[in-house]
Amino acid sequence: MDFVIKKFEKTYYEEVFGMMKTFYNSPAVFTNGSDEIFQADLNASLDENCVFIECYVFLSEEKILGYSMISKSFSTEFGKQCIWLEDLYLKPEFRGHGIIPKFISFIENLYKNSILRLEVEDENAHAVHVYEKSGFSRLPYVEMKKEI
């Protein structure tokens, strides 16, 4: 499938916002998020002064196929920049066309000498397969959080 990867622009806001709601209310994600969080994420990705988050859309003939959010940090565990593939969402009719592996390769080329990380639910067997095929390996971590 022919498609391009493009940085998120305000003209894509409503459609990506809708995809975020779908994604975060699916079994692929442990938490549901909220409209306020989705808006904060999209607004931060539009803010040229925010260096921690980027949003990308996958386009074919100006039709949005899906989107991805990445966030950036430094990993003291690995001693290099860490790129988190936060959201990887494709509309159902565009799954299985090699879009996600091409996006992963795009990010690898954009952020050379970095560590890529992502979270995936074990039950999402297809996604686990795609990520493992793209070179990801499982880590034996328990992730914890505390909201303050």
ROSEVO-302662 format. One line per 3 residues: number of its first residue (from 0); for each residue x, y, z of N, C-alpha, C, O, CB. Coordinates in pm, whole numbers, plus 32768, in hexadecimal, padded with zeros to 4 digits. Each point is the difference from the previous one (the first is absolute). Glycine has a CB too. Example, Ala and Ser with C-alpha at 12.3 -4.5 7.8 and 13.67 -1.06 7.14 Angstrom:
2
0) 8527 7DC7 830C 7FA7 8077 8000 805A 8078 8000 8068 7FFE 8042 7EDB 7F8D 803B ~ 809A 80DE 7F3B 8052 8077 8006 7FB3 806D 8049 8033 806F 8011 8043 7F52 7F18
This chain:
148
0) 8055 7F8A 8000 7FAB 8076 8000 8059 807C 8000 805C 800B 8051 7EEB 7F79 8029 ~ 809E 80D8 7F2C 804A 807E 7FFB 7FC6 8062 8065 7F88 8018 8005 80AD 7FC2 7F07 ~ 8023 805D 8145 7FD7 8065 8062 8078 8055 8022 8072 7FDB 7FE4 7EDA 7F8D 807A
3) 8099 810B 7FE0 806C 8056 8030 7FED 8015 8096 7F91 7FF6 8035 8084 807E 7EEA ~ 8059 7FA8 8122 8000 8020 808E 8015 8096 800A 8061 8036 7FCA 7FF9 7EE4 807C ~ 7F4C 8127 7FFD 8004 8092 8007 7FEE 802C 8091 7FB4 7FC5 804B 7FF1 804E 7ECA
6) 80A3 8057 8110 7FED 8039 8086 7F71 8034 800D 7FC6 8036 7FA1 812F 8009 806C ~ 7ED5 7FAF 8068 7F79 802C 8020 7FF1 8096 7FEC 8058 804E 8026 7F93 7EF6 807E ~ 7FA6 80E4 7F21 7FDD 808D 7FED 7F73 8017 8037 7FB2 7FA2 8010 80E3 806F 7F22
9) 7F4F 806A 80EB 7F7E 8024 803A 7F8A 7FD1 7FAA 7F95 7FE1 8035 80D8 80E5 8035 ~ 7FA4 7F34 7F12 7F93 7FD5 7FA8 7FD8 7F6E 8019 7F92 7FD8 7FDA 80BF 80CB 7F7A ~ 8006 7F0E 80EC 7FE2 7F74 801D 7FC7 7FED 808D 7FE0 7F90 8027 80D8 802F 7F3C
12) 7F3A 80AE 80E7 7FE1 7FFA 808F 7F83 7FAA 801D 8009 7FA0 804C 805F 8144 7FCD ~ 7F28 7F3D 7FAC 7F83 7FBB 8023 8003 7F6C 7FDE 7FD1 7FAD 804E 7FB7 8128 7F8B ~ 80B1 7F0A 7FB5 8003 7F72 7FD9 805F 7FB1 805A 7FDF 7F90 8028 7FED 80B1 7EEC
15) 80A8 7FF6 810B 805D 7FBA 8059 7FC5 7FF8 808D 800E 7F99 8043 80B7 80B7 7F33 ~ 7EFB 801B 80B7 7FBD 7FFE 8083 7F9C 7F8D 8006 7FF9 7FB8 8064 8024 8143 7FB1 ~ 7F95 7EF2 7F82 7FA1 7F91 7FFA 8043 7F79 8002 7FCF 7FA3 8040 7F99 80F0 7F43
18) 8109 7F60 8038 8049 7F82 8000 803A 7FE4 808A 8005 7F8D 802B 8031 8091 7EE3 ~ 7FF6 804B 8138 8035 7FED 8087 7F93 7FC9 805C 8019 7FA5 804F 808B 8117 7F8E ~ 7EE4 7F7B 8017 7F92 7FD0 8054 7FE3 7F6C 7FE2 7FE8 7FB2 805C 7FB5 8137 7FAA
21) 8064 7EF2 7F7B 7FE9 7F75 7FDA 806E 7FA6 8038 7FE5 7F98 803B 7FA6 80B4 7EF3 ~ 80F3 7FDF 80BE 8073 7FB2 802C 7FFE 7FEA 8097 8012 7F8F 802F 8072 80CC 7F12 ~ 7F65 8010 810B 8006 7FF5 8092 7F86 7FBE 803D 7FFE 7FE4 8077 808D 80E6 7F87
24) 7F10 7F1E 7FB3 7F8D 7FB4 802F 7FFE 7F72 7FC9 7F9A 7FBC 8004 7FE7 811A 800E ~ 80F1 7EFF 7FB9 800B 7F79 7FC8 804C 7FA6 8062 803F 8031 805E 7FBD 802C 7EB6 ~ 7FFE 7F21 80D7 804B 7FA3 8055 8097 800C 7FF0 804B 7FC5 804E 7EF4 7FA2 7FA5
27) 80F0 80E4 7FA8 808F 800F 7FE8 8045 8057 8068 807A 8001 800B 7F59 7FE1 7F03 ~ 7FDD 8068 813F 8037 8060 8060 7FC6 7FE4 808A 7F88 7FE8 800E 8095 80C6 7F3C ~ 8038 7F56 811B 7FD6 7FE2 8089 7FAD 8071 803D 7FA0 7FE7 8048 812D 7F8C 7FD2
30) 7F59 810A 7FC9 7FB7 8073 8038 7FA8 803F 7F96 8019 7FF1 7F88 80A1 8038 811A ~ 7EDD 801D 7F8A 7FA3 803B 7FA2 8021 808E 7FD7 7FCD 8030 7F9B 7F8A 7F3F 80C7 ~ 80FD 80D6 7FE9 801E 808B 7FE0 7F84 8057 8013 7F9E 7FD6 803E 8111 7FDF 7F20
33) 7F57 80C4 806D 7F8E 805B 8008 800E 8068 7F92 806C 8012 7FC8 7F7D 7FCB 8132 ~ 7FAA 8067 7EE8 8005 806A 7F9B 8069 8068 8024 8047 8032 7FA9 7EC6 7FA8 8024 ~ 80FD 8047 80B3 8060 8065 802C 8090 7FD3 7FE5 8053 804F 7FD5 7F0B 7FFC 80DB
36) 80BE 7F35 7F69 8086 7FCB 7FE7 801C 7FFE 7F6B 806D 8029 7FD6 7F85 7F4B 80FA ~ 7FAF 805E 7EDF 8014 7FFB 7F6F 801A 808C 7FC9 8058 8013 7FAC 7F15 7F21 8045 ~ 8046 812E 803E 8013 808A 7FD3 8089 8035 802B 8043 8044 7FB2 7EC4 7FE2 805B
39) 8121 7FBB 806D 8084 802B 8030 806F 7FC3 7FAA 8060 8044 7FDD 7F44 7FD2 810F ~ 804E 7F6A 7EF3 8064 7FBC 7FAC 8008 8042 7F76 806E 801E 7FD0 7F67 7F0C 80AB ~ 7FB9 80EC 7F46 8000 803B 7F7B 8032 808F 8003 804D 802A 7FA8 7EF4 7F42 8019
42) 8095 80E0 80A3 802D 808B 800A 8097 8007 8018 8044 8055 7FC6 7EDB 7FED 8092 ~ 8116 7F65 7FFC 8090 7FFF 8019 804C 7FDD 7F81 806B 8036 7FE7 7F6C 7F88 8109 ~ 7FF2 7FE7 7EC0 8046 7FDA 7F84 7FFE 8070 7F99 8053 8002 7FA5 7F6F 7F10 8087
45) 7FE1 814B 7FE2 7FFD 8074 7FA6 8058 8072 8032 8020 805C 7FB4 7EF9 7F64 800B ~ 810F 803C 80BF 8051 8069 803D 8092 7FEE 7FD9 8041 7FA0 802B 7F1D 8072 8097 ~ 80D7 8048 7EEE 8089 7FF3 7FD0 8067 800A 8070 8074 7FDA 7FEC 7F42 8085 7F3D
48) 8023 7FD2 814C 805B 8008 8072 8002 7F81 8054 8055 7FF1 8058 7F83 8103 7FAB ~ 7FCC 7EB1 7FE3 7FFB 7F81 804A 8057 7F9A 7FB8 7FE2 7FD6 7F90 7F34 805D 80C6 ~ 8155 7FA4 7FEB 805F 7FA3 7FC1 7FE8 7F6E 8028 804A 7FA7 7FD5 805C 8113 8028
51) 7EF4 7F2E 8053 7FED 7F7A 8037 7F9F 7FA8 7FB2 8000 7F87 8013 8032 80DC 80C6 ~ 7F7B 7FD7 7ED1 7F99 7FB1 7FBD 7FF5 8028 7F6D 800F 8074 7FDC 7F74 7F76 80FD ~ 8063 7FB2 7ED5 7FE7 8016 7F72 7F8B 7FA6 7FD8 7FEF 7F92 8035 8105 80AA 7F9C
54) 7EBE 7FF4 7FD2 7F92 7FB1 7FCA 8014 7FF6 7F69 8025 8061 7FBE 7F3C 7FE8 80FC ~ 8085 7F42 7F11 800A 7FE7 7F70 7F7D 7FC4 7FCF 7FBB 7FB9 8049 8140 8025 7FC8 ~ 7EE4 8040 7F71 7F8E 7FC1 7FC1 8032 7FB2 7F87 8066 8022 7FC4 7EFC 8095 808B
57) 8056 7EE1 7F8F 801C 7FAE 7F8C 7F96 8022 7F98 7F89 7FEF 8019 80E3 7F55 8071 ~ 7FBF 80EC 7F03 7FA3 8032 7F9A 800E 7FB3 7F7D 806E 7FDE 7FD6 7F9C 8104 8095 ~ 7F86 7F05 7F56 7FFC 7FCC 7F78 7F9A 8054 7FB4 7F89 8000 8020 80B8 7F13 8029
60) 7FF0 8134 7F55 7FAB 805A 7FB2 7FB2 805E 805B 7F88 8014 7FEF 8065 7F3E 7F5E ~ 8059 80E6 8114 7FCA 805F 8063 7F97 7FC3 805D 7FC0 804A 804B 806D 8068 7F11 ~ 7FC2 7ECB 80A1 7FA7 7FBC 805E 8054 7FCE 8074 8068 7FC2 7FEB 7EF8 7FF9 7F5C
63) 8074 8061 8134 804A 7FD4 8076 7FE5 7F6C 801A 7F8D 7FD7 8011 8068 8113 8051 ~ 8077 7EC8 7FA1 7FF7 7F71 8019 800F 7FDF 8094 7FCC 7F9C 8030 808F 803B 7EEB ~ 7FED 8080 812C 801C 7FEA 808D 805D 806C 8031 801F 8060 7FBA 7FBF 7EA8 802D
66) 8050 80E7 8094 8059 8063 803C 805D 7FBB 8065 7FEB 7F8D 8026 7F67 8129 7FBA ~ 8114 7F94 8048 8057 7FD3 806C 802F 8078 8050 8018 806B 7FC8 8032 7ECD 7FB1 ~ 7FC3 80B5 8107 803C 8062 8059 8084 7FC4 8031 8007 7F8A 8021 7F16 80D7 8027
69) 814A 7FF2 7FBB 807D 7FD4 803E 8023 8066 806C 7FDF 8076 7FF6 8071 7F17 7F34 ~ 7FF2 8042 813D 8035 805B 8066 8093 7FE3 8011 802E 7F90 7FE6 7EF2 807E 8092 ~ 812B 8058 7FB3 8092 7FF6 8006 8031 801A 808D 7FCD 8056 8048 8043 7FF3 7EC9
72) 8054 7F69 8115 8041 8011 8082 808F 7FCC 7FF2 802A 7FDA 7F93 7EF9 8010 80EE ~ 8126 8013 7FED 8085 7FC3 8003 7FF8 7F89 805D 7FCA 8009 806E 80AD 80D4 7F64 ~ 7FBE 7EB2 8001 7FFF 7F87 8052 8086 7FEE 8045 8065 7FE8 7FBE 7EF4 7FAF 7FA6
75) 80A8 8075 8120 807C 7FE5 8049 801E 7F69 8001 8073 7FD8 8012 7F64 80F4 807F ~ 7FC4 7EE4 7F5A 8013 7F6F 7FFA 8051 7FD9 7F84 8052 7FA4 8005 7ED4 803B 8075 ~ 80C3 8067 7F17 8042 7FDF 7F82 8066 8069 7FD4 8048 7FEA 7F9F 7EEB 7F9A 8022
78) 80D5 80ED 8085 8063 8066 7FE4 7FEC 8049 7F7C 8061 8029 7FC1 8038 7F52 80C4 ~ 7EEC 8095 7F53 7FE4 8045 7F83 7F70 8033 7FFD 7FAF 7FE1 8058 80FB 7F8F 7F33 ~ 7F3A 80DE 800F 7F78 8035 7FF1 7F9E 7F8C 7FF2 801D 7F9B 7FBF 803B 8138 7FD4
81) 7F35 7F3D 80AA 7F97 7F9B 7FFB 7F87 803A 7FB7 7FCE 806A 8023 8083 7F2C 80B6 ~ 7F84 8023 7EC2 7F89 8027 7FB5 7F93 7F9B 8022 800D 7F88 7FE5 807D 80E1 7F5D ~ 7F0C 7FC9 80F9 7F8C 7FAD 8022 7F9B 8008 7F90 7FD2 806D 7FDD 8054 7FB6 811B
84) 7FB7 7F6C 7ED0 7F93 7FF9 7F9F 7F81 7FF3 8053 7FD6 7F92 8025 80BB 8001 7F21 ~ 7F33 80DF 80D5 7F90 8005 805F 7F7E 7FCB 7FC5 7FC1 7FA7 803A 80AD 811C 802F ~ 7F6C 7F72 7F27 7F84 7FD5 7FBE 8026 7FD2 7F74 8043 8048 7FB7 7F2B 805B 80D0
87) 8068 7EE9 7F56 800C 7FCE 7F76 7F75 7FCF 7FDA 7FD8 7F92 8025 8121 802C 7FF3 ~ 7EBE 8095 7F9F 7F76 7FDE 7FE0 7FE9 8006 7F6A 8024 8062 7FBE 7F92 7FF5 8122 ~ 800D 7F41 7EED 7FD2 7FFD 7F75 7F6B 7FE3 7FFE 7FCF 7FB0 804F 8114 8002 7F60
90) 7ED7 8090 7FF9 7F73 7FDE 7FEB 7FFB 7F6D 7FD5 8058 7FD2 7FB8 7F69 811F 8008 ~ 7FD9 7EC5 806D 7FFD 7F6F 7FE6 8017 7FD8 7F6E 8043 7F9D 7FE6 7F24 8054 80D9 ~ 8062 805A 7EE4 800D 7FDA 7F73 808D 8010 7FC8 801C 7FD4 7F90 7EF7 806D 8056
93) 8147 7FFF 8066 8088 8015 7FD0 8067 7FAC 804C 8078 800E 7FEB 7F46 80D8 7FD4 ~ 8014 7EC4 8099 805B 7FA8 804A 802E 7F8E 7FA6 7FB8 7FD4 7FA7 7FD5 8066 8132 ~ 80ED 7F99 7F3F 8035 7F90 7FB3 803C 8028 7F7A 8018 7FA9 7FAB 7F42 7FCC 80C6
96) 80BD 810C 7F7A 8039 8030 7F81 8090 802E 800F 8035 8042 7FA6 7EE6 8002 8013 ~ 8126 7F9C 80B7 808D 8023 8012 801A 808F 802A 8072 802E 7FF9 7FBD 7F28 7F61 ~ 7F6B 80F0 80D2 800F 808E 8024 8053 800E 807F 805C 8053 8005 7EC7 7FE1 7F8F
99) 80BF 7F7F 80D3 8047 800D 807F 8095 7FDF 7FF2 8052 804D 8031 7ED9 7F79 8047 ~ 80FB 7FCC 7F48 8091 7FE8 7FEE 8046 8072 7FB4 8072 8022 8020 7F5E 7EE9 7FE2 ~ 7FED 812F 7F9B 803C 8070 7FB7 800D 807A 805A 8062 804A 7FF6 7F3E 7F5F 7F33
102) 7FFF 806D 812E 800A 8070 805D 8072 7FEA 8063 804B 805C 801D 7EBE 7FCE 7FCB ~ 8104 7F5D 804B 806E 7FE1 805D 8085 801A 7FBB 805A 803B 803D 7F19 7F16 8038 ~ 809C 8085 7F0F 807B 8019 7FB5 8017 8097 7FED 8071 802F 8009 7F72 7EF4 7F81
105) 7FB3 8128 805D 8007 8091 7FF3 8037 803E 8080 8058 8056 7FFB 7EE5 7FA7 7F64 ~ 8090 7FD8 8114 802D 8035 8081 8091 7FD6 801A 804F 8050 8033 7EC5 7FA9 8026 ~ 8110 7F8C 7F85 808A 7FD2 8011 8061 8058 7FB0 806C 8022 8031 7F41 7EF2 7FF2
108) 802C 8110 7F65 8055 8056 7FAD 8004 808F 8033 8066 8044 7FF3 7F66 7F2B 7F4A ~ 7FC7 80BF 80FB 7FF6 8088 8034 804F 8010 8082 803C 8069 8018 7EE2 7FAE 7F7B ~ 80E0 7F82 80C1 8040 8005 8084 8068 7F92 800D 7FF2 7FA6 8052 7F3D 80BC 8011
111) 8138 7FA7 7F4C 806C 7F9D 8005 8044 8003 808A 7FFF 8066 8045 8026 7FB2 7EC0 ~ 8014 7F78 8120 8045 7FF0 8080 7FA5 8020 8077 802C 803D 8063 80AA 7FFD 7F2A ~ 7EAE 7F9D 8069 7FA0 800E 806D 7FCB 7F77 8024 8015 7F9F 7FB7 7FAB 814B 7FFD
114) 7FFC 7F0F 80BB 7FBA 7F85 8025 7F6B 8019 7FE5 7FCB 8069 8025 80E4 7F58 808E ~ 7F0F 7FE1 7F0E 7F70 8009 7FE9 7FBA 7FA8 8066 8028 7F8F 8019 7FF8 809F 7EEF ~ 7F76 8009 8132 7FB1 7FB3 8061 7F6E 8011 7FE1 7FD6 8064 7FC5 80DB 7FB7 80EB
117) 7F02 7F83 7F77 7F6F 8008 7FF4 7FC1 7FA1 8065 8042 7FA9 8038 7FCF 8094 7ED4 ~ 7F70 7FD7 8109 7FB1 7FA6 8054 7F96 7FC0 7FA8 7FCA 803F 7FA6 805E 804E 812C ~ 7FBC 7EF6 7F4A 7F99 7FB8 7FB5 7FBE 7F9D 805F 8043 7FC2 8053 803C 8059 7ED1
120) 7F01 7FD6 80CF 7FB7 7F9D 804F 801E 7F74 7FC9 7FFE 7FEC 7F87 7F4A 80BC 80AE ~ 80D5 7EF8 8024 801D 7F77 7FD6 7F90 7FC6 7FA8 801B 7FB2 7FA5 806A 802F 812C ~ 7F01 8045 7F4C 7F8D 7FCC 7FB7 7FFD 8030 7F6F 7FBB 7FC5 7FAD 7FC8 8032 812B
123) 80C5 8073 7F09 8005 8037 7F79 806A 7FB5 7FB0 8067 8038 7FDC 7F4C 80AC 8077 ~ 8030 7E9D 7F92 8062 7FA4 7FC5 8033 8031 7F79 8077 7FF2 7FE3 7F18 7F53 8094 ~ 801B 80F4 7F37 802D 8031 7F7D 8067 8070 8010 8067 8000 7FBD 7EBA 7FC1 7FE0
126) 80C2 809E 80BD 805E 806E 8017 8084 7FCC 8037 806B 802B 7FD5 7ED4 8071 8054 ~ 80BB 7F07 8036 807A 7FC5 8038 8053 7FC2 7F8F 8079 8012 7FFB 7F13 7FC1 80E4 ~ 8032 7FE4 7EC9 8045 7FC1 7F8F 8042 8069 7FA6 8074 7FF1 7FDA 7EE7 7F52 802D
129) 805C 8126 7FD9 8037 806B 7FAA 807A 8040 8041 8065 8016 7FBE 7EB5 8016 7FE4 ~ 80DE 7FF1 80E0 806F 8040 8045 8079 7FA3 800A 8072 802B 7FEC 7EE9 805E 8096 ~ 808E 7EF9 7F9D 806E 7FA1 8006 8041 7FEF 7F77 807B 7FF7 7FF6 7F14 7F92 80C8
132) 8021 8074 7EDA 8034 7FF6 7F78 8052 807D 7FDB 805A 7FF9 7FAD 7EE0 7F77 8014 ~ 80A6 8101 807E 8049 807D 7FE8 807B 800D 8059 8043 8067 7FFE 7EE6 8003 7FBF ~ 80F5 7F2E 8092 807A 7FFE 804E 7FF0 8020 8094 8064 8004 8048 800A 803C 7EEA
135) 7F19 7FD6 80FD 7FEA 801B 808F 8006 7F7D 804D 7FDB 7F96 7FCD 7F97 8135 7FFD ~ 80BD 7F3E 80B3 8001 7F8C 8058 7FBB 8026 8082 7FFC 8075 8027 80DA 7F33 7F70 ~ 7EF6 7FF3 80AB 7FBA 8017 807E 8063 8023 806F 806F 7FCC 8005 7EDA 7F96 7FB4
138) 808B 80F4 80A0 804D 8021 8077 7FB6 7FC9 8079 7F85 8003 8004 80DC 80CF 7F90 ~ 7FE8 7EFC 80CF 7FC0 7FC2 8075 7FE1 8066 806D 8029 7FEF 8073 804E 7F3D 7F58 ~ 7F41 813E 8012 7FE4 806A 805F 7F6F 7FFC 8031 7FA6 7FCF 7FBC 8108 80BC 7FD5
141) 7F41 7FA9 80E4 7F7D 8027 8030 8002 8098 7FFF 8051 803F 8043 7F8C 7EEE 804E ~ 7FCB 810C 7F24 7FFC 8092 7FFB 7FA7 8032 806F 7F95 7FC8 801A 8093 803A 7EED ~ 8003 8067 813A 7FB3 8039 806E 7FED 8095 7FE5 804C 803C 7FB5 800D 7F17 80EF
144) 7F42 80E8 7F9A 7FE8 8090 7FF0 7FC5 8038 8081 7FC9 7FB9 8053 8013 802A 7EB5 ~ 8033 809F 8105 7FC4 804A 806E 7FDC 8088 7FCB 8056 8048 7FCE 802E 7F39 80E1 ~ 7EFE 80A3 7F5A 7FD6 8085 7FD6 800C 805E 8074 7FD7 7FE1 8070 7F8C 7FBF 7EE5
147) 80D7 80D6 8091 8010 8062 806A 7FC2 8085 7FD8 8004 805F 804E 80CC 7F2F 7FFB
